[in-house]
């Protein structure tokens, strides 16, 4: 199973990531960390409370206990702090511990909320800031990226080609593919195949008591399995649950790897394309793998 860790906030970087380092190290597991580098404006999500579906989700997942009020309010009343400036050492430690390190976002909130309305120039600026920011912190260019909130489009894919990266993980889907945009075959995509905690919990009878079993039952032998966890969730309030998950997975013979380790020979990767779709348990549209 490919294990991907999305880091969206200052709090998640500072507290969730070091906790995950310990959890993974004690089990000899390597994973892929995707960092948000610029301002933490995630509190602006509160404005989405006016949207009823998001409000339902906040109640269902008990967002305040999950994320903490300081995250929910961040960026609403004061400008968000720059995560990369404050947590560069933690980001470098991920690499030193043998994990794969990639770019998640510059301004996670802005990307998730406004991508549809951004011009190609504005998209390029966000990508350039995140790439240059993380390169400066790490001392080398990251080899992979994962768009925030699975918000992505063909313009994003096209702009990312300016960087020679090994792969991107911008969508939900079933198998590794190379998207074709304007007749050109681009860098491989490694889609996320499994649901996230906030998508599963509180729906169809799923609670913390049966969450790990429900998730593990969705693992498919002989196929691509990629799980995304969040430093803000599995690295903090749900770290105990995540430790049980890893141990239960080990009991079922499942091993974990950074996403890059799952890449086959590029010539053997099928072509495909991306599209937007609704996803159960998630507000708004997300980028998905579509048939070519
Ligand atoms: Zn994210």
py3Dmol code that shows the C-alpha trace and the ligand (Angstrom):
import py3Dmol

protein = """\
ATOM      1  CA  UNK A   1       0.000   0.000   0.000  1.00  0.00           C
ATOM      2  CA  UNK A   2       1.244   3.446  -0.896  1.00  0.00           C
ATOM      3  CA  UNK A   3       1.080   5.642   2.194  1.00  0.00           C
ATOM      4  CA  UNK A   4       0.676   9.348   1.580  1.00  0.00           C
ATOM      5  CA  UNK A   5       0.675  11.944   4.352  1.00  0.00           C
ATOM      6  CA  UNK A   6      -0.857  15.332   3.530  1.00  0.00           C
ATOM      7  CA  UNK A   7       0.229  18.213   5.737  1.00  0.00           C
ATOM      8  CA  UNK A   8      -2.146  21.177   5.452  1.00  0.00           C
ATOM      9  CA  UNK A   9      -1.437  23.453   8.432  1.00  0.00           C
ATOM     10  CA  UNK A  10       1.206  24.884  10.756  1.00  0.00           C
ATOM     11  CA  UNK A  11      -0.207  22.916  13.669  1.00  0.00           C
ATOM     12  CA  UNK A  12      -0.169  19.669  11.677  1.00  0.00           C
ATOM     13  CA  UNK A  13       3.429  20.273  10.561  1.00  0.00           C
ATOM     14  CA  UNK A  14       4.648  21.179  14.036  1.00  0.00           C
ATOM     15  CA  UNK A  15       2.811  18.552  16.096  1.00  0.00           C
ATOM     16  CA  UNK A  16       1.322  15.929  13.773  1.00  0.00           C
ATOM     17  CA  UNK A  17       4.367  15.259  11.587  1.00  0.00           C
ATOM     18  CA  UNK A  18       6.849  14.511  14.442  1.00  0.00           C
ATOM     19  CA  UNK A  19       4.263  12.163  16.003  1.00  0.00           C
ATOM     20  CA  UNK A  20       3.937  10.333  12.668  1.00  0.00           C
ATOM     21  CA  UNK A  21       7.749  10.115  12.377  1.00  0.00           C
ATOM     22  CA  UNK A  22       7.765   8.164  15.663  1.00  0.00           C
ATOM     23  CA  UNK A  23       4.813   5.937  14.736  1.00  0.00           C
ATOM     24  CA  UNK A  24       6.363   5.054  11.364  1.00  0.00           C
ATOM     25  CA  UNK A  25       9.929   4.684  12.642  1.00  0.00           C
ATOM     26  CA  UNK A  26       8.915   2.217  15.371  1.00  0.00           C
ATOM     27  CA  UNK A  27       7.390   0.000  12.645  1.00  0.00           C
ATOM     28  CA  UNK A  28      10.100   0.486  10.016  1.00  0.00           C
ATOM     29  CA  UNK A  29       7.632   2.119   7.597  1.00  0.00           C
ATOM     30  CA  UNK A  30       8.626   4.657   4.928  1.00  0.00           C
ATOM     31  CA  UNK A  31       5.957   6.937   3.443  1.00  0.00           C
ATOM     32  CA  UNK A  32       5.457  10.046   1.262  1.00  0.00           C
ATOM     33  CA  UNK A  33       5.033  13.399   3.031  1.00  0.00           C
ATOM     34  CA  UNK A  34       3.442  16.257   1.074  1.00  0.00           C
ATOM     35  CA  UNK A  35       3.998  19.643   2.696  1.00  0.00           C
ATOM     36  CA  UNK A  36       2.161  22.970   2.508  1.00  0.00           C
ATOM     37  CA  UNK A  37       4.885  25.600   2.400  1.00  0.00           C
ATOM     38  CA  UNK A  38       3.264  29.046   2.386  1.00  0.00           C
ATOM     39  CA  UNK A  39       0.675  30.824   4.570  1.00  0.00           C
ATOM     40  CA  UNK A  40      -1.670  28.796   6.772  1.00  0.00           C
ATOM     41  CA  UNK A  41      -5.097  30.254   5.983  1.00  0.00           C
ATOM     42  CA  UNK A  42      -7.001  27.058   6.641  1.00  0.00           C
ATOM     43  CA  UNK A  43      -9.282  28.825   9.110  1.00  0.00           C
ATOM     44  CA  UNK A  44     -10.904  30.504   6.132  1.00  0.00           C
ATOM     45  CA  UNK A  45     -12.699  27.203   5.652  1.00  0.00           C
ATOM     46  CA  UNK A  46     -14.998  28.474   8.402  1.00  0.00           C
ATOM     47  CA  UNK A  47     -16.599  30.733   5.835  1.00  0.00           C
ATOM     48  CA  UNK A  48     -17.763  27.599   4.111  1.00  0.00           C
ATOM     49  CA  UNK A  49     -19.999  27.000   7.113  1.00  0.00           C
ATOM     50  CA  UNK A  50     -22.629  28.949   5.235  1.00  0.00           C
ATOM     51  CA  UNK A  51     -22.767  25.977   2.915  1.00  0.00           C
ATOM     52  CA  UNK A  52     -25.092  23.405   4.524  1.00  0.00           C
ATOM     53  CA  UNK A  53     -23.259  20.313   3.254  1.00  0.00           C
ATOM     54  CA  UNK A  54     -20.025  21.516   4.793  1.00  0.00           C
ATOM     55  CA  UNK A  55     -21.788  22.279   8.065  1.00  0.00           C
ATOM     56  CA  UNK A  56     -23.159  18.734   8.132  1.00  0.00           C
ATOM     57  CA  UNK A  57     -19.694  17.378   7.571  1.00  0.00           C
ATOM     58  CA  UNK A  58     -18.228  19.524  10.347  1.00  0.00           C
ATOM     59  CA  UNK A  59     -20.814  18.147  12.775  1.00  0.00           C
ATOM     60  CA  UNK A  60     -20.446  14.584  11.529  1.00  0.00           C
ATOM     61  CA  UNK A  61     -16.689  14.531  11.972  1.00  0.00           C
ATOM     62  CA  UNK A  62     -16.720  16.802  15.073  1.00  0.00           C
ATOM     63  CA  UNK A  63     -14.228  19.090  13.348  1.00  0.00           C
ATOM     64  CA  UNK A  64     -13.354  21.198  16.389  1.00  0.00           C
ATOM     65  CA  UNK A  65     -12.120  18.226  18.399  1.00  0.00           C
ATOM     66  CA  UNK A  66     -10.424  16.813  15.305  1.00  0.00           C
ATOM     67  CA  UNK A  67      -8.518  19.897  14.166  1.00  0.00           C
ATOM     68  CA  UNK A  68      -8.611  22.257  17.169  1.00  0.00           C
ATOM     69  CA  UNK A  69     -10.169  25.717  17.187  1.00  0.00           C
ATOM     70  CA  UNK A  70      -6.879  27.459  16.439  1.00  0.00           C
ATOM     71  CA  UNK A  71      -6.785  25.716  13.024  1.00  0.00           C
ATOM     72  CA  UNK A  72     -10.425  26.503  12.282  1.00  0.00           C
ATOM     73  CA  UNK A  73      -9.930  30.178  13.080  1.00  0.00           C
ATOM     74  CA  UNK A  74      -6.527  30.532  11.399  1.00  0.00           C
ATOM     75  CA  UNK A  75      -6.554  33.140   8.673  1.00  0.00           C
ATOM     76  CA  UNK A  76     -10.039  34.401   9.503  1.00  0.00           C
ATOM     77  CA  UNK A  77      -9.043  37.238  11.802  1.00  0.00           C
ATOM     78  CA  UNK A  78      -5.325  37.567  11.144  1.00  0.00           C
ATOM     79  CA  UNK A  79      -2.999  36.692   8.248  1.00  0.00           C
ATOM     80  CA  UNK A  80      -1.809  33.110   8.324  1.00  0.00           C
ATOM     81  CA  UNK A  81       1.783  32.308   9.398  1.00  0.00           C
ATOM     82  CA  UNK A  82       4.257  30.978   6.817  1.00  0.00           C
ATOM     83  CA  UNK A  83       4.593  27.257   7.536  1.00  0.00           C
ATOM     84  CA  UNK A  84       7.883  26.735   5.671  1.00  0.00           C
ATOM     85  CA  UNK A  85       9.612  29.561   7.539  1.00  0.00           C
ATOM     86  CA  UNK A  86       8.694  28.061  10.890  1.00  0.00           C
ATOM     87  CA  UNK A  87       8.991  24.324  10.213  1.00  0.00           C
ATOM     88  CA  UNK A  88      11.826  23.834   7.697  1.00  0.00           C
ATOM     89  CA  UNK A  89      13.727  21.558  10.082  1.00  0.00           C
ATOM     90  CA  UNK A  90      10.743  19.187  10.386  1.00  0.00           C
ATOM     91  CA  UNK A  91      10.417  19.043   6.574  1.00  0.00           C
ATOM     92  CA  UNK A  92      14.126  18.197   6.219  1.00  0.00           C
ATOM     93  CA  UNK A  93      13.793  15.530   8.913  1.00  0.00           C
ATOM     94  CA  UNK A  94      11.250  13.682   6.765  1.00  0.00           C
ATOM     95  CA  UNK A  95      13.958  13.173   4.139  1.00  0.00           C
ATOM     96  CA  UNK A  96      16.582  12.242   6.738  1.00  0.00           C
ATOM     97  CA  UNK A  97      14.214   9.562   8.091  1.00  0.00           C
ATOM     98  CA  UNK A  98      14.067   8.012   4.611  1.00  0.00           C
ATOM     99  CA  UNK A  99      10.619   9.291   3.632  1.00  0.00           C
ATOM    100  CA  UNK A 100       9.770  10.687   0.222  1.00  0.00           C
ATOM    101  CA  UNK A 101       9.122  14.447   0.372  1.00  0.00           C
ATOM    102  CA  UNK A 102       6.833  16.280  -2.042  1.00  0.00           C
ATOM    103  CA  UNK A 103       4.952  19.526  -2.584  1.00  0.00           C
ATOM    104  CA  UNK A 104       1.341  19.818  -1.431  1.00  0.00           C
ATOM    105  CA  UNK A 105       0.555  23.535  -1.714  1.00  0.00           C
ATOM    106  CA  UNK A 106       1.714  27.103  -1.266  1.00  0.00           C
ATOM    107  CA  UNK A 107      -1.573  28.420   0.181  1.00  0.00           C
ATOM    108  CA  UNK A 108      -3.675  25.269   0.726  1.00  0.00           C
ATOM    109  CA  UNK A 109      -6.876  27.164   1.407  1.00  0.00           C
ATOM    110  CA  UNK A 110      -6.557  29.434  -1.624  1.00  0.00           C
ATOM    111  CA  UNK A 111      -5.860  26.484  -3.928  1.00  0.00           C
ATOM    112  CA  UNK A 112      -8.829  24.487  -2.669  1.00  0.00           C
ATOM    113  CA  UNK A 113     -11.283  27.365  -2.672  1.00  0.00           C
ATOM    114  CA  UNK A 114     -10.233  29.331  -5.751  1.00  0.00           C
ATOM    115  CA  UNK A 115      -8.518  27.069  -8.268  1.00  0.00           C
ATOM    116  CA  UNK A 116     -11.513  27.127 -10.611  1.00  0.00           C
ATOM    117  CA  UNK A 117     -11.344  30.911 -10.857  1.00  0.00           C
ATOM    118  CA  UNK A 118      -7.547  31.253 -11.161  1.00  0.00           C
ATOM    119  CA  UNK A 119      -5.944  32.225 -14.459  1.00  0.00           C
ATOM    120  CA  UNK A 120      -3.091  30.034 -15.760  1.00  0.00           C
ATOM    121  CA  UNK A 121      -0.712  32.801 -14.623  1.00  0.00           C
ATOM    122  CA  UNK A 122      -2.095  32.699 -11.073  1.00  0.00           C
ATOM    123  CA  UNK A 123      -1.900  28.888 -11.026  1.00  0.00           C
ATOM    124  CA  UNK A 124       1.695  29.051 -12.200  1.00  0.00           C
ATOM    125  CA  UNK A 125       2.532  31.521  -9.404  1.00  0.00           C
ATOM    126  CA  UNK A 126       1.103  29.204  -6.721  1.00  0.00           C
ATOM    127  CA  UNK A 127       2.999  26.207  -8.134  1.00  0.00           C
ATOM    128  CA  UNK A 128       6.254  28.151  -8.537  1.00  0.00           C
ATOM    129  CA  UNK A 129       6.057  29.508  -4.968  1.00  0.00           C
ATOM    130  CA  UNK A 130       5.459  26.033  -3.516  1.00  0.00           C
ATOM    131  CA  UNK A 131       8.196  24.400  -5.625  1.00  0.00           C
ATOM    132  CA  UNK A 132      10.824  27.068  -4.992  1.00  0.00           C
ATOM    133  CA  UNK A 133       9.847  27.281  -1.322  1.00  0.00           C
ATOM    134  CA  UNK A 134      10.261  23.570  -0.677  1.00  0.00           C
ATOM    135  CA  UNK A 135      13.425  23.364  -2.824  1.00  0.00           C
ATOM    136  CA  UNK A 136      14.985  26.119  -0.691  1.00  0.00           C
ATOM    137  CA  UNK A 137      14.029  24.337   2.527  1.00  0.00           C
ATOM    138  CA  UNK A 138      15.202  20.866   1.435  1.00  0.00           C
ATOM    139  CA  UNK A 139      18.272  21.923  -0.540  1.00  0.00           C
ATOM    140  CA  UNK A 140      17.119  19.858  -3.534  1.00  0.00           C
ATOM    141  CA  UNK A 141      14.122  19.752  -5.878  1.00  0.00           C
ATOM    142  CA  UNK A 142      11.298  17.531  -4.652  1.00  0.00           C
ATOM    143  CA  UNK A 143      10.504  14.629  -6.992  1.00  0.00           C
ATOM    144  CA  UNK A 144       6.735  14.598  -6.575  1.00  0.00           C
ATOM    145  CA  UNK A 145       3.668  16.695  -5.843  1.00  0.00           C
ATOM    146  CA  UNK A 146       0.055  16.263  -4.722  1.00  0.00           C
ATOM    147  CA  UNK A 147      -2.537  18.981  -5.363  1.00  0.00           C
ATOM    148  CA  UNK A 148      -4.367  20.248  -2.265  1.00  0.00           C
ATOM    149  CA  UNK A 149      -7.868  18.865  -1.795  1.00  0.00           C
ATOM    150  CA  UNK A 150      -7.593  16.831  -5.028  1.00  0.00           C
ATOM    151  CA  UNK A 151      -8.353  20.047  -6.856  1.00  0.00           C
ATOM    152  CA  UNK A 152      -6.664  19.878 -10.237  1.00  0.00           C
ATOM    153  CA  UNK A 153      -7.307  20.514 -13.932  1.00  0.00           C
ATOM    154  CA  UNK A 154      -5.477  20.191 -17.236  1.00  0.00           C
ATOM    155  CA  UNK A 155      -3.929  23.665 -16.895  1.00  0.00           C
ATOM    156  CA  UNK A 156      -2.358  22.554 -13.601  1.00  0.00           C
ATOM    157  CA  UNK A 157      -0.945  19.393 -15.187  1.00  0.00           C
ATOM    158  CA  UNK A 158       0.428  21.409 -18.100  1.00  0.00           C
ATOM    159  CA  UNK A 159       2.125  23.960 -15.804  1.00  0.00           C
ATOM    160  CA  UNK A 160       3.648  21.238 -13.600  1.00  0.00           C
ATOM    161  CA  UNK A 161       5.443  19.828 -16.662  1.00  0.00           C
ATOM    162  CA  UNK A 162       7.902  22.732 -16.343  1.00  0.00           C
ATOM    163  CA  UNK A 163       9.352  20.786 -13.425  1.00  0.00           C
ATOM    164  CA  UNK A 164      10.869  17.414 -14.199  1.00  0.00           C
ATOM    165  CA  UNK A 165       9.201  15.367 -11.496  1.00  0.00           C
ATOM    166  CA  UNK A 166       8.944  11.614 -11.104  1.00  0.00           C
ATOM    167  CA  UNK A 167       5.176  11.606 -10.561  1.00  0.00           C
ATOM    168  CA  UNK A 168       2.193  13.589  -9.296  1.00  0.00           C
ATOM    169  CA  UNK A 169      -0.711  12.445  -7.125  1.00  0.00           C
ATOM    170  CA  UNK A 170      -3.473  14.906  -8.014  1.00  0.00           C
ATOM    171  CA  UNK A 171      -6.561  12.740  -8.321  1.00  0.00           C
ATOM    172  CA  UNK A 172      -8.619   9.858  -6.998  1.00  0.00           C
ATOM    173  CA  UNK A 173      -8.710   6.730  -9.096  1.00  0.00           C
ATOM    174  CA  UNK A 174      -7.854   3.078  -9.606  1.00  0.00           C
ATOM    175  CA  UNK A 175      -4.461   2.749 -11.234  1.00  0.00           C
ATOM    176  CA  UNK A 176      -1.277   4.566 -12.231  1.00  0.00           C
ATOM    177  CA  UNK A 177      -1.672   6.395 -15.568  1.00  0.00           C
ATOM    178  CA  UNK A 178      -0.140   9.096 -17.737  1.00  0.00           C
ATOM    179  CA  UNK A 179      -2.615  11.891 -18.487  1.00  0.00           C
ATOM    180  CA  UNK A 180      -2.849  13.099 -22.075  1.00  0.00           C
ATOM    181  CA  UNK A 181      -3.414  16.854 -22.459  1.00  0.00           C
ATOM    182  CA  UNK A 182      -3.625  18.481 -25.906  1.00  0.00           C
ATOM    183  CA  UNK A 183      -2.228  15.306 -27.432  1.00  0.00           C
ATOM    184  CA  UNK A 184       0.846  15.270 -25.186  1.00  0.00           C
ATOM    185  CA  UNK A 185       1.491  12.451 -22.715  1.00  0.00           C
ATOM    186  CA  UNK A 186       2.508  13.912 -19.348  1.00  0.00           C
ATOM    187  CA  UNK A 187       4.211  12.841 -16.103  1.00  0.00           C
ATOM    188  CA  UNK A 188       2.622   9.785 -14.388  1.00  0.00           C
ATOM    189  CA  UNK A 189      -0.226  10.214 -11.918  1.00  0.00           C
ATOM    190  CA  UNK A 190      -0.466   7.944  -8.865  1.00  0.00           C
ATOM    191  CA  UNK A 191      -4.124   8.283  -7.801  1.00  0.00           C
ATOM    192  CA  UNK A 192      -5.387   7.835  -4.270  1.00  0.00           C
ATOM    193  CA  UNK A 193      -7.625   4.749  -4.236  1.00  0.00           C
ATOM    194  CA  UNK A 194      -8.889   4.671  -0.616  1.00  0.00           C
ATOM    195  CA  UNK A 195     -11.144   7.116   1.296  1.00  0.00           C
ATOM    196  CA  UNK A 196      -9.835   9.540   3.924  1.00  0.00           C
ATOM    197  CA  UNK A 197     -10.893   9.530   7.580  1.00  0.00           C
ATOM    198  CA  UNK A 198     -13.291  12.453   7.246  1.00  0.00           C
ATOM    199  CA  UNK A 199     -14.934  10.889   4.181  1.00  0.00           C
ATOM    200  CA  UNK A 200     -15.730   7.603   5.936  1.00  0.00           C
ATOM    201  CA  UNK A 201     -16.455   8.572   9.515  1.00  0.00           C
ATOM    202  CA  UNK A 202     -20.053   9.170  10.566  1.00  0.00           C
ATOM    203  CA  UNK A 203     -21.491   7.738   7.338  1.00  0.00           C
ATOM    204  CA  UNK A 204     -23.137   4.362   6.804  1.00  0.00           C
ATOM    205  CA  UNK A 205     -22.562   3.281  10.403  1.00  0.00           C
ATOM    206  CA  UNK A 206     -18.814   3.921  10.425  1.00  0.00           C
ATOM    207  CA  UNK A 207     -17.396   4.982  13.799  1.00  0.00           C
ATOM    208  CA  UNK A 208     -13.932   4.836  15.343  1.00  0.00           C
ATOM    209  CA  UNK A 209     -14.871   1.369  16.652  1.00  0.00           C
ATOM    210  CA  UNK A 210     -15.128  -0.182  13.160  1.00  0.00           C
ATOM    211  CA  UNK A 211     -13.234   2.401  11.069  1.00  0.00           C
ATOM    212  CA  UNK A 212     -10.004   0.400  10.639  1.00  0.00           C
ATOM    213  CA  UNK A 213     -11.848  -2.774   9.602  1.00  0.00           C
ATOM    214  CA  UNK A 214     -14.049  -0.894   7.112  1.00  0.00           C
ATOM    215  CA  UNK A 215     -10.969   0.742   5.588  1.00  0.00           C
ATOM    216  CA  UNK A 216      -8.917  -2.460   5.462  1.00  0.00           C
ATOM    217  CA  UNK A 217     -11.825  -4.312   3.822  1.00  0.00           C
ATOM    218  CA  UNK A 218     -11.485  -1.882   0.882  1.00  0.00           C
ATOM    219  CA  UNK A 219      -7.894  -2.952   0.189  1.00  0.00           C
ATOM    220  CA  UNK A 220      -7.723  -4.918  -3.064  1.00  0.00           C
ATOM    221  CA  UNK A 221      -5.125  -7.655  -3.472  1.00  0.00           C
ATOM    222  CA  UNK A 222      -3.086  -7.411  -6.646  1.00  0.00           C
ATOM    223  CA  UNK A 223      -4.259  -3.852  -7.431  1.00  0.00           C
ATOM    224  CA  UNK A 224      -3.010  -0.352  -6.685  1.00  0.00           C
ATOM    225  CA  UNK A 225      -3.791   0.656  -3.084  1.00  0.00           C
ATOM    226  CA  UNK A 226      -2.970   4.226  -2.024  1.00  0.00           C
ATOM    227  CA  UNK A 227      -4.087   5.721   1.286  1.00  0.00           C
ATOM    228  CA  UNK A 228      -3.963   9.395   2.267  1.00  0.00           C
ATOM    229  CA  UNK A 229      -3.783  10.307   5.937  1.00  0.00           C
ATOM    230  CA  UNK A 230      -3.559  13.843   7.347  1.00  0.00           C
ATOM    231  CA  UNK A 231      -0.944  15.050   9.828  1.00  0.00           C
ATOM    232  CA  UNK A 232      -3.784  17.067  11.413  1.00  0.00           C
ATOM    233  CA  UNK A 233      -5.888  13.928  12.019  1.00  0.00           C
ATOM    234  CA  UNK A 234      -3.905  10.659  12.142  1.00  0.00           C
ATOM    235  CA  UNK A 235      -0.859  12.509  13.530  1.00  0.00           C
ATOM    236  CA  UNK A 236      -2.891  14.182  16.292  1.00  0.00           C
ATOM    237  CA  UNK A 237      -6.362  13.337  17.675  1.00  0.00           C
ATOM    238  CA  UNK A 238      -6.526   9.991  15.808  1.00  0.00           C
ATOM    239  CA  UNK A 239      -2.899   8.831  16.210  1.00  0.00           C
ATOM    240  CA  UNK A 240      -3.901   5.880  18.436  1.00  0.00           C
ATOM    241  CA  UNK A 241      -6.471   4.741  15.878  1.00  0.00           C
ATOM    242  CA  UNK A 242      -3.827   5.017  13.144  1.00  0.00           C
ATOM    243  CA  UNK A 243      -1.365   2.903  15.132  1.00  0.00           C
ATOM    244  CA  UNK A 244      -4.028   0.188  15.418  1.00  0.00           C
ATOM    245  CA  UNK A 245      -4.597   0.508  11.679  1.00  0.00           C
ATOM    246  CA  UNK A 246      -0.921  -0.119  10.916  1.00  0.00           C
ATOM    247  CA  UNK A 247      -0.815  -3.114  13.233  1.00  0.00           C
ATOM    248  CA  UNK A 248      -4.060  -4.590  11.893  1.00  0.00           C
ATOM    249  CA  UNK A 249      -2.762  -4.054   8.346  1.00  0.00           C
ATOM    250  CA  UNK A 250       0.479  -5.839   9.252  1.00  0.00           C
ATOM    251  CA  UNK A 251      -1.642  -8.702  10.616  1.00  0.00           C
ATOM    252  CA  UNK A 252      -3.306  -8.971   7.203  1.00  0.00           C
ATOM    253  CA  UNK A 253       0.091  -9.096   5.485  1.00  0.00           C
ATOM    254  CA  UNK A 254      -0.080  -5.538   4.104  1.00  0.00           C
ATOM    255  CA  UNK A 255       3.197  -3.668   3.747  1.00  0.00           C
ATOM    256  CA  UNK A 256       3.631   0.086   3.172  1.00  0.00           C
ATOM    257  CA  UNK A 257       5.787   2.121   0.799  1.00  0.00           C
ATOM    258  CA  UNK A 258       6.286   5.680  -0.414  1.00  0.00           C
ATOM    259  CA  UNK A 259       4.215   6.275  -3.560  1.00  0.00           C
ATOM    260  CA  UNK A 260       7.314   6.619  -5.741  1.00  0.00           C
ATOM    261  CA  UNK A 261       8.235   2.995  -4.957  1.00  0.00           C
ATOM    262  CA  UNK A 262       5.023   1.865  -6.699  1.00  0.00           C
ATOM    263  CA  UNK A 263       5.972   3.400 -10.078  1.00  0.00           C
ATOM    264  CA  UNK A 264       6.537   0.792 -12.796  1.00  0.00           C
ATOM    265  CA  UNK A 265       8.659   1.328 -15.902  1.00  0.00           C
ATOM    266  CA  UNK A 266       7.260   4.529 -17.470  1.00  0.00           C
ATOM    267  CA  UNK A 267       6.865   2.892 -20.898  1.00  0.00           C
ATOM    268  CA  UNK A 268       4.440   0.359 -19.402  1.00  0.00           C
ATOM    269  CA  UNK A 269       2.078   2.946 -17.855  1.00  0.00           C
ATOM    270  CA  UNK A 270      -1.275   3.294 -19.678  1.00  0.00           C
ATOM    271  CA  UNK A 271      -2.522   6.668 -20.885  1.00  0.00           C
ATOM    272  CA  UNK A 272      -5.593   8.312 -19.395  1.00  0.00           C
ATOM    273  CA  UNK A 273      -7.210  11.626 -18.626  1.00  0.00           C
ATOM    274  CA  UNK A 274      -8.600  13.543 -15.672  1.00  0.00           C
ATOM    275  CA  UNK A 275     -12.088  14.900 -14.947  1.00  0.00           C
ATOM    276  CA  UNK A 276     -14.038  16.468 -12.070  1.00  0.00           C
ATOM    277  CA  UNK A 277     -16.523  14.410 -10.082  1.00  0.00           C
ATOM    278  CA  UNK A 278     -18.451  14.359  -6.808  1.00  0.00           C
ATOM    279  CA  UNK A 279     -17.145  11.997  -4.157  1.00  0.00           C
ATOM    280  CA  UNK A 280     -19.144  10.597  -1.240  1.00  0.00           C
ATOM    281  CA  UNK A 281     -18.359  12.347   2.050  1.00  0.00           C
ATOM    282  CA  UNK A 282     -16.459  15.198   0.390  1.00  0.00           C
ATOM    283  CA  UNK A 283     -17.735  18.713  -0.234  1.00  0.00           C
ATOM    284  CA  UNK A 284     -17.519  20.012  -3.820  1.00  0.00           C
ATOM    285  CA  UNK A 285     -15.837  18.442  -6.825  1.00  0.00           C
ATOM    286  CA  UNK A 286     -12.564  16.536  -6.870  1.00  0.00           C
ATOM    287  CA  UNK A 287     -10.252  15.520  -9.681  1.00  0.00           C
ATOM    288  CA  UNK A 288     -10.661  11.877 -10.716  1.00  0.00           C
ATOM    289  CA  UNK A 289      -9.064   9.491 -13.161  1.00  0.00           C
ATOM    290  CA  UNK A 290     -11.289   9.104 -16.232  1.00  0.00           C
ATOM    291  CA  UNK A 291     -11.227   6.613 -19.092  1.00  0.00           C
ATOM    292  CA  UNK A 292      -9.098   7.754 -22.038  1.00  0.00           C
TER     293      UNK A 292
END
"""
ligand_1 = """\
1
ZN
Zn -4.348 18.852 1.966
"""
view = py3Dmol.view(width=600, height=400)
view.addModel(protein, "pdb")
view.setStyle({"model": 0}, {"cartoon": {"style": "trace"}})
view.addModel(ligand_1, "xyz")
view.setStyle({"model": 1}, {"stick": {}})
view.zoomTo()
view.show()
